[in-house]
Amino acid sequence: MRQPGPVAWRTVIAVCVIAGGVAATPSGRAAPVAMLAGLAVLAAGLVAAARSLGPGRRRIWTPWIAAVGCAVAGAAIFQTGVLLDVVPVAADVAQFFWLFFYLPVTVATMRFIERRGLPRAVRRAVLQDVAVVTAAATVLAWYALIRPALAVTPPGNRWALIAAFSFPLGDVVILALGLTLVLAPGALSAAERLALLGFGLTLVLDVVYAVLPMVAAGLDAFWHHPGYLVVNAVLTAAALHPSRDAVSPAVPRTTLAVSMTGWRMILLGAALSGVSLSVFVMPRDGWDAVPAALALLVMIALILARLRRSVTALERTERALRHEVTHDQLTGIANRARLMDDLRGALRTPSALFFIDLDGFKAINDQRGHHSGDLVLQTVAARLSTSVRESDTVARLGGDEFVVLCPGLEDETTSSLAARIERSIAEPIAVDGGAVTIGASIGILMLSAPATAADGSIDQVISDLLRSADAAMYAAKRDGGGVRVVTYG
């Protein structure tokens, strides 16, 4: 299957720019002929794009090609009507194709976003932001375009009534699609940039088409057609560009958080402010202010939901960071920083401090590998956590050294807890290549009374506690393992 070369999409744009330039000159029937020639080039480009689509890209680009094909078909029918002097009939038929453009182009754009592999929460946040701006744009379209068009629409003209609603709302759809491409995390491919350029040119041309006749009377009735030919050329070029077949790069995890910061706040704030002001500026007679008021309620609800999600995401991130700072990454139990904080509180009450070193761990790590050593450490951490009370702190200082802090533990309970810890650690541990067994040397420091220190020396007291418990552990290790108990102070 032959892929379109890099020249194809440039050729389509260049030919349509030339044809549009010819059509823009007042030259009688040469204008529709030039337009039809340009539209024929677009049709050929769309056929080539459709025939060259690989199986993995048909789902994404077939709706896009169908949408642009509808726009091209509508323009061809209209230009044929101009050439044959049957414009009213041709306009009614062409309008049907132009209106059908918006559905497949929406499907295609959503599939552009889908292939980036964004989490559902991120897609929802993007769509909420787009919905807020879309609500504001709908209010603007109603007051600036739809209502004035309805005022001059001849009674009984069904197609004119449909056009008065559909095309302004179609511009709102185009704005929403363009914002979706811009706001969604991830880099835009060159084909998607061409699609975005086509959306932008469409909006600019539609606004000029609506406003220019108000300030410049006597314009040719078809002055805007060459511009739409160029727009369709850009949209066709997107389907022909080689980057359409490129695999979307993975979105970095750091960009997946769609927060309510920066220009997003400005965008949403401007949309909300514009609609809020329109409630006061618009006439108050009858139901004139109802559309703006309804849009305002919808936007406030969307922004509040968006803020709630952002705050929830920030709280979740903060909890994750706090857990990462205070917990050991391998075992999930407390680390040295968390232990130091808990020790500062434990100085006020009698406590027991268990300093545990694993016997035989180095041999397992050397003979079975680091993965087996990690499994042993994780298993020991889990067993220690289930052997103590919920109020106790189990921490890993590094290597195979663990500390258990038991505030308020009585002397008679200490020995039974030490025996329970020894038994749990001595149970076989399943690792790669079979089960292994290890022992433990435990130094226990009994803090029989609250420890006091001069201002600024609490950390020194804590260091003394750890050092004393560590010395007791090494004394037990020299005796071949087991438990050694010392009293601090």
C-alpha angles and dihedrals in degrees: 000000000000116000121217111259125233089261094061099071093043091050092053092053094044094049092048093048089054092045090048090051091053091046091051092062117088097247107135115235093000089082097063091040091054090046092051090049091053091046090051089056089051092050090051090048092051092049090050091048092050094047093049097051114121120225091258094054103042093086091056103038104031093076089047093052090046091052095049089043089058091051092048093046091050092049092048092051091049094048090048088054090051090051092049095039094242097115099146094055093041091048092055092051093042091051090062091057093044092053092050089057094081100061101056093038089056091050091050094049092050088053090051087059093041093059091059088072096228119174116257093248091056093049090049092051092050092049091050091054091047091048092055093053091042091055090053092047091050091055090049091048091051097051099034103036117007100046095046090047092051090052092061099035110117112244113259095018099129098182093048090052091050091048092050089060104029105052097048090046088047088059088053088054091050090050090050092049093049092049090049091056092047099044099044112096116250138066119289116237119228090256091053090048089055089050090051090048089052091052091049094048090048092055093046092048093047092050091048090047090054098043107032098068088057092060103027114048122193098040119157109264092236100040092121098054097088089054092055089048089059091046091054089047091056091048090049091048089057089061091047099045114111091231090070088082096047118114110248111251116243112266110241112248089234090066097049095085105091099199129184094246140112120002093355089069090048091050095048093041092052091049092049093045092049094053092042091054092047090060089063098035098048119085114273097215116119117325098336095116096044098089092051092045093050092047090049092055091048092049093049090051091049094047092048090050089047092050091048091053092046093050091047091050091049091050090049091050091048091051091049092050092047090050091048092051095048102036137066111253096217102046103021093229125117120296131214094278092054091045092053091052092049091047091056088060094042093059089078095063137039107274144169123231118199116199108194129190121182118237115218095012096120092057091053092048092050098042102035099032136246094289090061089045090054090051090053092050092048092049093049091049091052093048093049090050092054093045097060136057123274090248092057124093121231112194138173115219095188139291109016096330118117131179127201118196115199113184115204095009112157123227095246091053094050096073094049091050091049090052091049091051091049092051094047093050092046093058114106116270121212112230136155108302097021142309123317133195130212137179134218138229110208128194114192122199115197114205097198096178135026110281116232130192141175118268111289096016102088090105089054090055090050091050089051090051093052092044092051092048090047091052090051090051092052090049089055091047091052088054090055099268133299128104133319119187125201133174121229121229 
